[in-house]
Every structure is written in structure tokens, then in C-alpha cells.
Amino acid sequence: MKNNFKRTFLVAGLACATLVATAAIAPKGKKGKSAYSNPLMQKSPLPFGAPDFSKIKGEHYLPAIQAGIAEQRAEIKRIVTNKQKPTFQNTILAYEKSGLLLDRVKNVFFGVTEAHKTPDIEAAEKAIIPLLTDFENEISFNQKFFERVKYVYDHEYNTLKGEDKVLLKEIYNGFVRSGALLPKDKMERMKQINNRIAQLQQDFGNMLPKAAAAATIWVSDVNELAGLNEADIAQCKKDAESRGAKAPYCIVITNTTQQPILASLDNRQLRERVWNASIHRADGTNTYNTFPFAVEIAKLRAEKAELMGYKNAAEYGLDNVMAKTPAKAYAFLKQLIKEYQPKAEAETKAIEEYAQKTQGADFKLQPYDRFYYSAKMKKDQYNFSDEETKPYFNIDSVLINGIFYAANKVYGLTFKERHDLPTYHPDMKVFDVIDNNGKQLAILYCDYFRRPTKRGGAWMSAFAKQSGLRQQLPIIYNVCNYAKAPQGQPTLVTWDEVTTMFHEFGHALHGMLSNCYYNTLSGTSVARDFVEMPSQFNETFASVPEVFNHYAKHYKTNEPMPAELRDKMLNSINFQAAYALGENLAATCLDMAWHMLGSKDIPTADKAQEFETKVLSEIGLLNAQIPPRYSTSYFNHIWGGGYAAGYYSYLWSEVLAVNIADYFAKNGFLNRKVGDDFRNKILSRGNTKDLMEIFTDFTGLKAPDAAGLLKSRGL
């Protein structure tokens, strides 16, 4: 996912130095107009309070954030100056009720900064991030406020029940993990660290898409694009036109190390250019270098952990998730590595030997050759290619007849597109989500097509989370980065893109089906190593026969994919499976290695690449043919997002997802009773109960069973 990085109060990593007091009155806008004419400063009249993007402009965000900060500051002051004895009602609940304006504006702002960062949004971000980080620290290190919270925790925790008890624990632990128990001198240093980290994360996040854009490969002669189909060539032309037309065609770099287009390009020199552009996009080889940001973030995170009494950032980060310790996470990873290594070696050997049949016995397989010859090998072995299946994966059919169809069968949901709600970009679609009782459950926005203003990857988040207390129904969005077909043509996607759509919708379900009282606990507000479970499990429905046959229809004839082709494709899903696992393991171990270092052990920026090589070598994952899915210099999940020492969670959660899928398989994937059970016991619960308990409640398993992971991957 997403980057589903939530910039919320008391989340370590976006908190910083003391805020210069914001005026209690709303600032004036241009030409003396009151900022309260700002559409962000009053609840939108649209359904559920959906943001009115037809009125919101880049200039509106800063004054709205300032007003939201002033409002919540006054609310917290009332809590702190309350002369009555601290209670759950007058302290914890009062805090949960505060900050409505700020929450509303932040949710919209961060949605736009990720998906449509125009120059005016980037300018606003530069001013807004320091304000928010300062204000978060102002709350986190407000000792009088914390004293009240601690008093309630000490005197009421054992008597509270249900969500009240969990909310109190989350808020108390949030203060403690932010450093509220630190002596004054360490608190001041923590503020400085957090302020600097926030700035560095912003700088890293801003540089990365610019680096990817600069790495665009320009192509003058269409003959160089041999191997691509007409639609792909048309896309290269369209991409070139949208990026300044420096040449008639261009190839755009995606966020991962390997580039999918390498599977089709016949021209080996062009493949090498694409590969080099990808791996060197931000390592200082060309214009952009993110290593200085990365190493400073790592050093500051390590120092922060040490201030909190931990050996390193990994110990600090894992202390409040399911894995609990780096040792436990590493034990899990090392077992996978042990099983993976011989299979990876055999896989690479087989591809090289296949290539040598046509290229000669002395041909040496290079990383930029792997996808190309693997695709040909797959075509020979299974007698089909991905190009044969793409005509059956029209993105609209995948969404309506696949994703929505499965959600209807399993959870009783229906989806109705609406055209009256404004969006931040015309490519977006909006749907009402209707529950099985006929009542509206949520609003869903889908933003699937790439553009220069959108960061890479795919994610889910919310313009508004579900909350019974706030009487707020969820407003959820999914974002992806697919090439949009030229005007008048359908957008056809690959199988990998199909499963990504199902994946992100699994996150959306987690948000839309939430049934919690408190905003802080609702939806996807769960541990990193649990949050990917619903999304990875939802990928399963993409290949359930009834669902597959319902959406996999030829875009011209509407005929379903022939059974023979369908079986070939599904049987080949785990072809060359070692690569997919290996690139994930390598990235995961890189993440852990950076965050296992003490503050004095962080390498300098010029040694960062050397450190990466050393780490992968020592753990047995230094493999030119199977590089990390994300290398250090463009690993946005850990430097710009919320997955620091947490990228392992994709694999950890996959174990949970496999266990859930096994349960569904035994009882019927489209069995409505099982779906309702999953909804009621897991998807609706948010973070209101111990995560292992809710996993056990549904599966009956006392602990996750990792045995099925390698089997599910065909290994």
C-alpha cells in the first residue's frame, strides 16, 4: 500500500520544535478577505463532507492549517486549565473530540500532495510541514497536558472497557513514545531531531519524483521500440508529448528497480539505458542525490531511539507492533532466505541457459536482460504471453465487474458511480458505496492514471475516516500509476496491475467497513505488520474463477477469456517466483540494516552505496540478477513514508493473508456468511482489540502459520 502514511498527532517522526504562537484569530486572505471565506475552513456541504475541489485552491491550505492549529490549541488549553480532577471524559474524550478542522484540512492536503503536487501545492507544503511538526511537538511535550493523561491512565485504565480502554492506552503510549517522560534536556533534543527529520522527509519526497522525471529515456527512432505493441508505442509517444517532447518517444521510469517495459524491448542497448536510468536515478550519478537525506534521517532516527532508551531505531519501531523485536522479524526473514536462495540460483541459471540457445554459449545474462528472456521463456513454456491477456483486462471491467463484483458477493456491497462530486483531477472516478441494508456506507474515489504531479506507487488513504463519535462515514480513495490509453481507446492493464487494483481495494475495504466509535482507532489505524493483511488477502479474489470470468472479457467482443488461455495464465502466476520474493527480501533486509545501526555507526552519504552492498552480501542477498525492489536512494517507503524498520510487514502480513485465504478456501471464497464473519471480526474492528486476538477470532489459529507462504508463492 501507500503509502498509507498517516501524519497524525503523537506519531513519532513528524513532530518538532516549539511553535511560534499562531494568531488566535483567522488570518486575512488576499485583498483583505477573511480567511473564513476559505472553503476548507467550514465543513463542506457535499455528501459526508466530501471536499469541494471545485472551490479549493493551493492558496487555501496554509491559512486553513493555521486556523485549525489555533482552534485545537485553544481546545487543548481548555483541557489543561480545567480545574476538575482529570477523568476519561474531561481529558481523553475531550482530546479525541478536538482538532476537527485541522484533521479535515490535513486529510485533504496530504491526499493532494501525494497525488497531484502542482507547484502551488509544493509551495504550500514547504510552509505547512514546519507548522504541523511544531504543533505536534507542542502537544507531545506539553507537560501539564501529559500529567492529566497520565493521571487518567494511572487511575482509570483498569476500570475502563472496550474502545475507551484502548483509546486511553493509545493516547498515553503515544505521549510516552514521543518522549513525554524524558528529562527536559532530552526533550529539547527530541524536538530538534523531529523537526529536522520532518524537513528531510519532505526534501526526500520532493526530490524523488523529480529524479524519476529526469531519468526519463528519450527515444528518437520508433524502430528502437521494437518489441512493443502499438498501444505501448502510442503510450511512449503520449508520454513524450506530456513531458516536453524532447524526442518523439520516451520511456517513463516507474518507482521500482526493475522496469516492466524491459520484458518487451528487443533492443538490448535500450534495455541497458532503461536499467541504468532506473538504478541511478537518485544516487548522485546524475543530477539528483538522495543519499545525504537518507543517511541523515537514519542517524537522527537512531539518536532518537537512543534518547528513548533503545539500542537502535528498529528496536524502537518494532516495540509496538506484532513482531515486537528485530530478532523475531529477522528470524522470520532468515528462514525465508534459507528456502529462497537455492531456488533463486536455479531460476537465474535456467533463464541464462534459455537465452544462450539463441544468443550463444558465451552470452552472460545481465539484470536488464532478465525480464526479457524470462518473458520469452514463459511464453514458450506456457504457450502464451502477457500481451495475449491484456485485451481481456480493461481497467473499467476489472474495477466494475471484478473488484466491485467480488465485494458484492462477499460483503453485500454495491457501487454507484456519481458525477456531481468535484475531484482534484478529471481522471478520477467517484462511487457511492451502498451497504447490504440499502444505506450508504462510504464514498470511494479512484485515481488510477499516472501523471508528472503524482508520486510513484499505489496507495489508499482517506479524506475522512469512519467515526461513530464524529458521526462521520468514511471517504476513501485508491491511487495507482497506470498508463492511460490515448483518447478514445480503452486502458488495458497487465495481470500485475490487476492484482494491485485488488490489493489497494483491500485497504479501501478496511477503511470503508470500519465500525468504530473513535476516529483514532478506526479503519487502517493498526500496526504496520497487520495493515497489509486485508489488502494482500483481497488479491486472492482476482483469480477466484467466478470473479475472474466475470471481469476478464475482451474489450472489443466482450467475450470471456478462453478457458485454455485463462488456465495457462493462472498456472503461470508463480513462474520465476524466486525473483518476486528475492527483491522483497533484499529491500526488507536493507530497511532493517539501516535501522539496526547506532547513531555513531551510520555511514556517510558517499559510503551509502557501499553499505548497501555490504549488507546484502552478508545476509546472502547480493545478487545482481535479483536486486532490491527499492534501493537505498529511492526507497520512499522508509525515507519518505511510514515504513521505517517496517518494510518486513509486507511479508509478515502475507503470512496472515495466506492463513485467511486458506480459511476462505475451505469454506467458500464467495460465501457471504464467511465474508460477513471476516467483516465483523476483522475489517470492522480497526485497532479496537489486540490484533492477534482478532486474527485468532476469525481463523481459530493461535499464531500465524508461516508454512503456507512459500507454497502460495510456488516455492
ZAMARGU-4260 file (C-alpha; in steps of 0.2 Angstrom, whole numbers, plus 5000, padded with zeros to 4 digits):
<rodrens>
0) 5000/5000/5000 | 5003/5018/5001 | 5009/5023/5006 | 4996/5024/5019 | 5007/5035/5030
5) 4996/5045/5042 | 5003/5062/5048 | 4993/5062/5064 | 4997/5069/5081 | 5008/5059/5093
10) 5015/5049/5078 | 5034/5049/5081 | 5043/5056/5065 | 5033/5071/5061 | 5035/5081/5077
15) 5047/5095/5080 | 5052/5111/5088 | 5041/5123/5098 | 5028/5133/5088 | 5028/5151/5087
20) 5011/5156/5093 | 4998/5157/5079 | 4986/5171/5080 | 4970/5165/5088 | 4960/5174/5075
25) 4960/5168/5057 | 4972/5176/5046 | 4967/5188/5032 | 4967/5181/5014 | 4972/5191/4999
30) 4964/5208/4996 | 4958/5208/5015 | 4946/5195/5013 | 4943/5185/5029 | 4951/5168/5028
35) 4934/5161/5034 | 4928/5163/5016 | 4941/5149/5013 | 4931/5133/5008 | 4942/5122/5019
40) 4938/5132/5035 | 4920/5126/5035 | 4913/5109/5033 | 4909/5105/5015 | 4890/5105/5011
45) 4894/5090/5000 | 4888/5072/5005 | 4898/5066/5020 | 4908/5082/5020 | 4917/5077/5004
50) 4930/5090/4999 | 4924/5103/4987 | 4939/5103/4975 | 4929/5115/4963 | 4932/5128/4976
55) 4949/5123/4985 | 4964/5131/4978 | 4983/5129/4983 | 4982/5146/4992 | 4968/5140/5004
60) 4978/5126/5013 | 4990/5137/5023 | 4978/5148/5031 | 4966/5134/5034 | 4980/5124/5043
65) 4984/5139/5053 | 4966/5141/5058 | 4965/5123/5063 | 4981/5124/5074 | 4974/5139/5083
70) 4957/5130/5086 | 4965/5115/5093 | 4977/5124/5103 | 4963/5133/5111 | 4954/5116/5114
75) 4969/5109/5122 | 4971/5124/5133 | 4954/5121/5140 | 4958/5103/5144 | 4974/5108/5153
80) 4966/5123/5163 | 4951/5113/5168 | 4952/5114/5187 | 4942/5097/5189 | 4951/5081/5193
85) 4957/5073/5176 | 4945/5060/5170 | 4942/5050/5154 | 4928/5062/5150 | 4936/5078/5153
90) 4953/5074/5146 | 4955/5059/5135 | 4937/5061/5127 | 4939/5080/5126 | 4956/5077/5117
95) 4948/5065/5105 | 4935/5077/5101 | 4947/5091/5097 | 4956/5096/5081 | 4941/5093/5069
100) 4945/5107/5057 | 4964/5103/5057 | 4960/5084/5054 | 4949/5089/5040 | 4961/5100/5031
105) 4976/5089/5034 | 4967/5074/5026 | 4963/5084/5010 | 4980/5092/5009 | 4991/5076/5011
110) 4980/5067/4999 | 4983/5081/4986 | 5002/5082/4990 | 5004/5064/4986 | 4993/5063/4970
115) 4993/5080/4962 | 5008/5090/4968 | 5006/5105/4957 | 5019/5120/4960 | 5007/5129/4971
120) 5004/5113/4982 | 5023/5111/4984 | 5025/5129/4989 | 5011/5127/5002 | 5019/5111/5008
125) 5035/5120/5012 | 5026/5132/5024 | 5014/5119/5031 | 5026/5105/5036 | 5035/5115/5049
130) 5019/5122/5056 | 5012/5105/5059 | 5028/5097/5065 | 5030/5111/5078 | 5012/5110/5083
135) 5013/5091/5086 | 5028/5094/5097 | 5019/5107/5106 | 5006/5094/5111 | 5018/5080/5114
140) 5029/5089/5126 | 5015/5099/5135 | 5019/5093/5152 | 5003/5099/5160 | 4993/5090/5147
145) 5003/5074/5149 | 5001/5075/5168 | 4982/5074/5166 | 4983/5060/5153 | 4995/5050/5165
150) 4983/5053/5180 | 4969/5046/5170 | 4979/5031/5164 | 4985/5028/5182 | 4968/5029/5190
155) 4955/5023/5177 | 4964/5011/5165 | 4960/4996/5174 | 4941/5000/5176 | 4938/5005/5158
160) 4932/4993/5145 | 4931/4991/5126 | 4936/5006/5115 | 4938/5018/5130 | 4952/5007/5137
165) 4961/5005/5120 | 4959/5024/5116 | 4967/5028/5133 | 4981/5016/5131 | 4985/5023/5113
170) 4985/5041/5118 | 4995/5038/5134 | 5008/5027/5124 | 5008/5040/5110 | 5014/5053/5123
175) 5027/5041/5131 | 5034/5035/5114 | 5035/5054/5109 | 5046/5057/5124 | 5035/5064/5137
180) 5044/5055/5151 | 5061/5062/5145 | 5071/5075/5156 | 5070/5092/5149 | 5086/5092/5140
185) 5082/5077/5131 | 5065/5083/5126 | 5073/5098/5118 | 5085/5087/5108 | 5070/5077/5103
190) 5061/5092/5097 | 5076/5097/5086 | 5078/5079/5079 | 5060/5078/5075 | 5060/5095/5066
195) 5075/5090/5056 | 5068/5073/5051 | 5051/5081/5045 | 5061/5093/5034 | 5072/5079/5027
200) 5057/5068/5024 | 5049/5082/5014 | 5065/5085/5004 | 5067/5067/5000 | 5049/5065/4995
205) 5050/5081/4984 | 5067/5076/4976 | 5062/5058/4971 | 5048/5061/4958 | 5060/5075/4950
210) 5074/5062/4949 | 5062/5049/4941 | 5057/5063/4929 | 5074/5067/4925 | 5078/5049/4922
215) 5066/5048/4908 | 5073/5039/4892 | 5071/5049/4876 | 5069/5039/4860 | 5071/5047/4843
220) 5068/5032/4832 | 5052/5021/4833 | 5062/5006/4827 | 5072/5007/4844 | 5055/5002/4852
225) 5054/4985/4843 | 5045/4973/4853 | 5032/4985/4860 | 5014/4983/4854 | 5005/4998/4845
230) 4997/5003/4861 | 5013/5004/4871 | 5022/5014/4857 | 5007/5025/4857 | 5009/5027/4876
235) 5028/5031/4873 | 5023/5045/4861 | 5009/5052/4873 | 5022/5052/4887 | 5034/5061/4877
240) 5022/5074/4872 | 5016/5077/4890 | 5035/5079/4896 | 5041/5092/4883 | 5043/5082/4868
245) 5062/5082/4868 | 5061/5067/4856 | 5046/5059/4848 | 5045/5045/4861 | 5050/5042/4879
250) 5050/5028/4892 | 5045/5034/4909 | 5054/5026/4925 | 5042/5018/4937 | 5046/5018/4956
255) 5053/5000/4957 | 5071/4994/4952 | 5065/4983/4938 | 5055/4991/4924 | 5041/4981/4917
260) 5044/4988/4900 | 5061/4978/4900 | 5051/4962/4896 | 5046/4968/4879 | 5060/4979/4872
265) 5071/4969/4859 | 5084/4982/4858 | 5097/4977/4871 | 5106/4994/4871 | 5089/5002/4875
270) 5086/4990/4889 | 5103/4994/4897 | 5099/5013/4896 | 5082/5010/4904 | 5090/4999/4918
275) 5104/5012/4921 | 5092/5026/4922 | 5082/5016/4935 | 5096/5011/4947 | 5105/5028/4946
280) 5090/5039/4946 | 5094/5047/4963 | 5112/5041/4968 | 5122/5056/4963 | 5127/5049/4946
285) 5117/5062/4938 | 5109/5077/4944 | 5100/5070/4959 | 5107/5063/4975 | 5096/5057/4989
290) 5109/5049/4999 | 5113/5064/5010 | 5094/5064/5015 | 5094/5046/5019 | 5109/5044/5030
295) 5105/5060/5040 | 5087/5053/5043 | 5095/5036/5048 | 5107/5045/5060 | 5093/5055/5068
300) 5081/5041/5070 | 5095/5031/5078 | 5098/5045/5090 | 5080/5047/5094 | 5079/5029/5098
305) 5094/5030/5110 | 5086/5045/5119 | 5071/5034/5122 | 5082/5020/5129 | 5083/5009/5114
310) 5098/5002/5105 | 5093/5007/5088 | 5078/5013/5078 | 5072/4996/5074 | 5070/4991/5092
315) 5061/5007/5095 | 5050/5005/5079 | 5045/4987/5082 | 5041/4988/5100 | 5023/4992/5097
320) 5019/4981/5083 | 5015/4962/5081 | 5033/4957/5078 | 5039/4966/5094 | 5058/4964/5091
325) 5070/4965/5077 | 5076/4947/5082 | 5059/4940/5079 | 5057/4949/5062 | 5075/4943/5057
330) 5071/4925/5062 | 5056/4926/5051 | 5066/4933/5036 | 5081/4922/5038 | 5070/4906/5037
335) 5063/4913/5020 | 5080/4917/5014 | 5086/4900/5018 | 5072/4892/5007 | 5074/4905/4994
340) 5092/4905/4989 | 5094/4888/4980 | 5078/4892/4970 | 5084/4909/4965 | 5101/4902/4959
345) 5092/4888/4949 | 5080/4901/4942 | 5094/4913/4936 | 5103/4898/4928 | 5088/4892/4919
350) 5085/4909/4911 | 5103/4912/4906 | 5103/4894/4898 | 5087/4898/4889 | 5095/4915/4882
355) 5111/4906/4877 | 5100/4895/4865 | 5098/4910/4854 | 5112/4921/4859 | 5126/4909/4860
360) 5135/4899/4874 | 5146/4914/4879 | 5131/4925/4882 | 5130/4932/4900 | 5113/4937/4907
365) 5113/4955/4913 | 5100/4962/4925 | 5092/4971/4911 | 5090/4955/4901 | 5081/4945/4914
370) 5063/4951/4912 | 5066/4950/4893 | 5071/4932/4892 | 5060/4927/4906 | 5045/4933/4897
375) 5051/4923/4881 | 5054/4908/4892 | 5037/4909/4900 | 5029/4911/4883 | 5037/4895/4877
380) 5034/4885/4892 | 5016/4890/4894 | 5012/4894/4876 | 5005/4912/4879 | 5012/4929/4883
385) 5005/4944/4894 | 5001/4953/4878 | 4988/4940/4874 | 4979/4943/4890 | 4980/4962/4891
390) 4965/4964/4879 | 4954/4955/4892 | 4960/4966/4906 | 4951/4983/4903 | 4953/4993/4918
395) 4935/4998/4919 | 4929/4980/4918 | 4942/4975/4931 | 4935/4988/4943 | 4916/4986/4940
400) 4915/4968/4935 | 4929/4961/4946 | 4933/4971/4961 | 4916/4978/4964 | 4908/4961/4959
405) 4918/4952/4972 | 4914/4965/4986 | 4896/4962/4982 | 4896/4943/4983 | 4907/4943/4999
410) 4901/4958/5009 | 4884/4963/5000 | 4891/4980/4994 | 4885/4989/4979 | 4894/5003/4970
415) 4885/5018/4960 | 4896/5030/4950 | 4891/5048/4953 | 4897/5063/4943 | 4892/5078/4954
420) 4906/5077/4966 | 4921/5088/4961 | 4939/5080/4961 | 4957/5086/4961 | 4960/5079/4944
425) 4947/5075/4929 | 4954/5057/4928 | 4946/5052/4944 | 4930/5042/4947 | 4919/5043/4962
430) 4907/5030/4968 | 4894/5029/4982 | 4896/5013/4992 | 4879/5005/4997 | 4878/4993/5011
435) 4868/4977/5010 | 4854/4986/5020 | 4852/4999/5007 | 4860/5013/5017 | 4875/5022/5011
440) 4891/5016/5019 | 4905/5027/5011 | 4911/5037/4996 | 4926/5029/4986 | 4937/5039/4974
445) 4948/5030/4961 | 4963/5039/4954 | 4972/5026/4943 | 4982/5035/4930 | 5000/5042/4931
450) 5005/5060/4928 | 5020/5070/4932 | 5012/5078/4948 | 5009/5061/4956 | 5022/5051/4966
455) 5026/5033/4961 | 5017/5018/4968 | 5000/5014/4973 | 4991/5018/4990 | 4975/5020/4999
460) 4970/5033/5012 | 4955/5044/5017 | 4949/5061/5016 | 4939/5057/5031 | 4939/5041/5042
465) 4924/5032/5049 | 4920/5038/5067 | 4904/5035/5077 | 4908/5049/5089 | 4911/5061/5075
470) 4896/5054/5065 | 4907/5053/5050 | 4906/5040/5037 | 4922/5036/5028 | 4928/5045/5012
475) 4941/5033/5005 | 4952/5035/4990 | 4963/5022/4980 | 4978/5029/4969 | 4988/5020/4956
480) 5000/5024/4942 | 4994/5016/4926 | 4997/5022/4909 | 4981/5030/4902 | 4977/5025/4885
485) 4976/5038/4871 | 4959/5047/4869 | 4945/5035/4863 | 4955/5019/4867 | 4952/5008/4882
490) 4965/5007/4895 | 4972/4989/4896 | 4982/4983/4911 | 4993/4969/4915 | 4989/4955/4927
495) 5001/4963/4940 | 4991/4979/4938 | 4975/4969/4940 | 4981/4962/4957 | 4987/4979/4963
500) 4970/4986/4960 | 4963/4972/4970 | 4976/4975/4983 | 4973/4993/4986 | 4954/4990/4986
505) 4958/4978/5001 | 4964/4993/5010 | 4949/5003/5005 | 4938/4989/5012 | 4947/4990/5028
510) 4943/5009/5029 | 4925/5008/5022 | 4919/4993/5033 | 4926/5001/5049 | 4913/5002/5063
515) 4922/5010/5077 | 4917/5024/5089 | 4934/5033/5090 | 4942/5041/5075 | 4959/5037/5082
520) 4956/5018/5082 | 4946/5016/5066 | 4950/5009/5049 | 4968/5006/5045 | 4974/5013/5061
525) 4983/4997/5065 | 5001/4991/5067 | 5011/4991/5051 | 5013/4972/5051 | 4995/4970/5051
530) 4989/4983/5040 | 4994/4974/5024 | 4984/4959/5028 | 4967/4964/5021 | 4975/4971/5005
535) 4985/4956/5002 | 4971/4944/5006 | 4960/4954/4994 | 4972/4950/4979 | 4965/4932/4981
540) 4949/4937/4973 | 4957/4942/4957 | 4959/4923/4952 | 4944/4916/4960 | 4936/4908/4945
545) 4918/4916/4946 | 4926/4933/4949 | 4939/4931/4935 | 4927/4925/4922 | 4916/4940/4926
550) 4929/4953/4923 | 4941/4946/4911 | 4932/4949/4895 | 4939/4955/4878 | 4937/4974/4877
555) 4931/4973/4859 | 4920/4957/4859 | 4915/4956/4877 | 4919/4938/4876 | 4927/4930/4892
560) 4945/4924/4891 | 4945/4907/4883 | 4947/4894/4897 | 4963/4887/4889 | 4971/4905/4889
565) 4965/4908/4907 | 4972/4892/4914 | 4989/4895/4905 | 4990/4912/4913 | 4984/4907/4931
570) 4996/4892/4930 | 5010/4903/4926 | 5007/4916/4940 | 5021/4909/4950 | 5033/4907/4936
575) 5050/4913/4941 | 5043/4916/4958 | 5060/4917/4966 | 5063/4935/4959 | 5047/4942/4967
580) 5052/4935/4984 | 5070/4940/4982 | 5068/4958/4978 | 5056/4960/4993 | 5068/4951/5004
585) 5083/4962/4999 | 5073/4978/5001 | 5067/4972/5018 | 5084/4967/5024 | 5091/4984/5018
590) 5077/4993/5028 | 5081/4983/5044 | 5100/4985/5042 | 5099/5004/5041 | 5088/5005/5056
595) 5099/4992/5067 | 5113/5004/5067 | 5118/5015/5081 | 5119/5034/5079 | 5138/5033/5078
600) 5138/5019/5065 | 5128/5027/5051 | 5139/5028/5036 | 5142/5045/5027 | 5132/5049/5011
605) 5147/5044/5000 | 5148/5027/5008 | 5129/5023/5007 | 5130/5013/4992 | 5145/5003/4999
610) 5135/5000/5015 | 5120/4993/5004 | 5132/4981/4995 | 5140/4975/5011 | 5123/4972/5020
615) 5116/4962/5005 | 5132/4952/5004 | 5132/4947/5022 | 5115/4941/5023 | 5116/4931/5006
620) 5106/4943/4996 | 5119/4952/4985 | 5113/4946/4968 | 5115/4957/4953 | 5101/4947/4944
625) 5088/4950/4959 | 5092/4967/4966 | 5081/4975/4980 | 5064/4981/4974 | 5069/4998/4980
630) 5087/5003/4983 | 5093/5015/4997 | 5092/5030/4986 | 5074/5028/4980 | 5067/5018/4995
635) 5052/5030/4998 | 5043/5018/5009 | 5057/5020/5023 | 5064/5038/5020 | 5048/5047/5014
640) 5035/5036/5021 | 5030/5027/5037 | 5038/5010/5034 | 5055/5013/5043 | 5060/4996/5050
645) 5043/4990/5044 | 5045/4985/5026 | 5046/4967/5033 | 5027/4969/5036 | 5023/4965/5018
650) 5030/4948/5020 | 5024/4946/5038 | 5006/4952/5033 | 5007/4940/5019 | 5008/4925/5031
655) 4992/4932/5039 | 4984/4934/5022 | 4988/4916/5017 | 4980/4910/5033 | 4964/4920/5030
660) 4964/4914/5012 | 4965/4896/5017 | 4951/4898/5029 | 4940/4906/5014 | 4946/4892/5003
665) 4939/4879/5015 | 4923/4887/5017 | 4920/4895/5000 | 4928/4911/4994 | 4911/4919/4989
670) 4902/4913/5004 | 4893/4928/5011 | 4892/4920/5029 | 4911/4919/5029 | 4913/4936/5021
675) 4901/4944/5035 | 4911/4935/5048 | 4928/4942/5041 | 4920/4959/5040 | 4913/4959/5058
680) 4928/4951/5066 | 4942/4959/5057 | 4938/4973/5044 | 4926/4982/5055 | 4937/4982/5071
685) 4951/4994/5067 | 4963/4995/5082 | 4950/4992/5095 | 4956/4975/5100 | 4973/4965/5101
690) 4977/4961/5083 | 4982/4943/5087 | 4966/4941/5096 | 4955/4947/5081 | 4966/4936/5069
695) 4963/4921/5081 | 4944/4925/5082 | 4942/4923/5064 | 4954/4909/5059 | 4955/4899/5075
700) 4974/4899/5074 | 4983/4903/5090 | 4998/4910/5080 | 5001/4914/5061 | 5006/4898/5051
705) 5021/4903/5040 | 5021/4886/5031 | 5009/4892/5018 | 5019/4907/5012 | 5032/4898/5001
710) 5019/4886/4995 | 5007/4901/4990 | 5022/4908/4980 | 5025/4892/4971 | 5041/4890/4980
</rodrens>
